[in-house]
């Protein structure tokens, strides 16, 4: 545990403490708090993540065995299951959300040029996808996914060059993947790589209007008409390069369809 203590302290020393305090002050997270501050709460939850604790009880039991090291780990002296549960339930989640945004921006600035892509493009390249996280139906009935299943969905805009997510959004498991495109701020000149679940022409039009680009797969029932073909070197893995148009086209409406159900 002594070695782990120093490793944990060194990792947490990289966190911008002053930026976190600004987030806390903005939402008055330490209002009327005497012993167990938002920073103590953050250290406890980070420790639980690093040590792969499975529950609050598991985390607190682990910490209780090393009570003499709490102060040096930045956890204060008021660590208990009740304090931690109350803090997680009642303190503004926006504190930690905004602090995460700060960390992501700093990490992307450091790692933005750390990886070269096989395809040379000038703009940023993002992968947009989601994953379904299944939950216990008896404990998370509010997150109903199917008849006897519960789940939430994590939508991610992933910066391929820095290998760091730029945007994350949670939703209930029944929310259609394409809805995240309503929340993303599209960057001029950037490329957005998606699968066929994100084909919504009204939303893809917003990417075009932002002077950005998208790469996606065609749907199975999508009918296209080839206008002309360009020469390609098939040894590179490219089968064809064609300009096409939709066979059945409807003008875009002002409203976007909601695929929540």
Long-range contacts (C-beta under 8 A, 24 or more apart in sequence): 1-66, 1-69, 4-51, 5-66, 5-69, 5-72, 5-73, 8-46, 8-47, 8-50, 8-73, 9-72, 9-73, 9-74, 11-50, 12-43, 12-46, 12-73, 12-74, 15-103, 16-102, 16-103, 16-106, 19-99, 19-102, 20-95, 20-99, 23-94, 23-95, 23-96, 23-98, 23-99, 23-102, 24-95, 26-95, 26-98, 27-92, 27-94, 27-95, 28-92, 29-91, 29-92, 29-95, 35-76, 35-77, 35-78, 35-83, 36-76, 36-78, 36-79, 36-83, 36-84, 36-87, 37-76, 38-87, 38-91, 38-95, 39-74, 40-74, 40-75, 40-76, 40-78, 40-79, 41-84, 41-87, 41-88, 41-91, 42-96, 42-99, 43-73, 43-74, 43-75, 44-75, 44-79, 44-84, 45-88, 47-73, 47-75, 56-81, 56-84, 56-85, 56-88, 57-81, 59-84, 60-84, 104-164, 104-165, 104-166, 107-162, 107-164, 108-159, 108-162, 108-164, 108-166, 111-161, 111-162, 111-163, 111-164, 112-159, 112-161, 112-162, 113-161, 114-161, 114-162, 114-163, 115-160, 115-161, 115-162, 115-163, 117-160, 117-161, 121-191, 122-189, 123-187, 123-188, 123-189, 123-190, 123-191, 123-212, 123-213, 124-159, 124-161, 124-187, 124-189, 124-190, 124-191, 125-159, 125-160, 125-161, 125-190, 125-191, 125-193, 126-157, 126-158, 126-159, 126-160, 126-166, 126-190, 126-191, 126-192, 126-193, 127-156, 127-157, 127-158, 127-160, 127-193, 127-194, 128-155, 128-156, 128-157, 128-158, 128-180, 128-181, 128-184, 128-192, 128-193, 128-194, 128-198, 129-155, 129-156, 129-158, 129-177, 129-194, 129-195, 130-154, 130-155, 130-156, 130-177, 130-180, 131-156, 132-173, 133-173, 134-173, 143-172, 143-173, 144-172, 144-173, 144-174, 145-172, 145-173, 145-174, 149-173, 153-177, 155-179, 155-180, 157-184, 160-193, 174-260, 174-261, 175-259, 175-260, 176-259, 176-260, 178-203, 178-259, 179-258, 179-259, 179-260, 181-206, 181-207, 182-256, 186-210, 186-212, 187-212, 188-212, 189-213, 191-215, 200-256, 200-257, 200-259, 201-252, 202-252, 202-253, 202-256, 202-257, 203-256, 205-252, 222-246, 223-247, 223-248
